[in-house]
Amino acid sequence: MSRWLMANDGLFVGSSASINCVAALSIARFLGPGHTIVTILADSGQRHLTKFWNDAAMTDLGHSVVAPGSLD
């Protein structure tokens, strides 16, 4: 989610903000159209540069570093 937010919305967020967005998206899909969902982006990506935003570190851990084209 963090890489999708960066690629599509220009939001440089950390892991806490990313998981908040995942939860907000899940709730929005559950509730359907006509509802307002609010979340807080509690952290930036600045403190996560050595691991979370480091492509080599994430690849070493077996995680994809490519932002998904869609959240479907």
Secondary structure, 3 states (H helix, E strand, C coil): CHHHHHHHHCCCECHHHHHHHHHHHHHHHHHCCCCCCCCCCCCECHHHCCCCCCHHHHHHCCCCCCCCCCCC
